[in-house]
Structure formats: structure tokens, C-alpha cells
Amino acid sequence: MTQERAVERLHDAFRAWVVGGTGRGAVRPEPEVAVQGGRHHRPSLAWYPTADPGTGVPDLVVEVPHRSTHHFEVLHKQHEYAVAGVRELWVVDVANGPQALVFRATGSAWMSAAEDLDADGVLTSPLLPGLRIALADLRSR
């Protein structure tokens, strides 16, 4: 599956969850997220706890790298996202699986790996009760 198609499916799943209840915030594709040093990252998509996030920091970002080697570059962003206030980072690699790594902020500014999922795994988050995205749904068809 292409990176673009995987992002589209992830966005559809997030959007369905957001509109499926009240007070579920907002999901935005490729938002500009401010990090240290006046720089910005553009994750594949982000979830905000409020319906009108403005320019705030998302609670959850999803990075779907364009190629498998970029996967490692994304992992270097985890600290910058945590310092910016992002509470959770999903790195979804469709080039090799799909597979996913989930990082959650700890008491410090660092993120620790919370899950390492293969193609049979299901993405969930304590931030988004009831959201379940099967990685199998991101496979090529």
C-alpha cells in the first residue's frame, strides 16, 4: 500500500471516531507542529482534544514515512514532539508490513516505546477510548 493510501485510511478511521461521539476533538492532516528552535514538523496527521485546535499542540501525532529508511528519521523526532507537549506518537510503516511503533510521553519530556505492533496488531490509545485501527486494514489489497 502506498503511504498516501495508508494516511487516507488512518484519517478516515480517526474522522469516523471523532464524529461518532461528542467532545472528541478534531483530526487534521499534515498540520504544522511547532517544536524547539522555531522549527516545525508536519506529521501525516494529528489529533487535538478540542474541536477548534487553532495553532495549539496536538495530543497525538501519526507519522507514516514515505519510505522505510525514513522510519528511523521519524524516531529522532520523538523527543522534539514530547518537549513540544505531544503526548503520543504513532509511527506507522506501511513499506515493511505494515507495522507500528507507539510512543507515549512519560513524566519527563521523553517518550518511551509503549507498543511495537506487527501487521496483526491493533492501534489504540488511552487518549481516544474506543478507537481501534487494525494494521491489517492498512495492507495492500
Beta strands, then each sheet from edge to edge (+ up, - down):
strand 1: 26-29
strand 2: 33-34
strand 3: 40-41
strand 4: 45-48
strand 5: 60-63
strand 6: 88-93
strand 7: 99-105
strand 8: 111-117
strand 9: 122-123
strand 10: 133-134
sheet 1: 1+ 4- 5+ 6+ 7- 8+
sheet 2: 2+ 3-
sheet 3: 9+ 10-
end
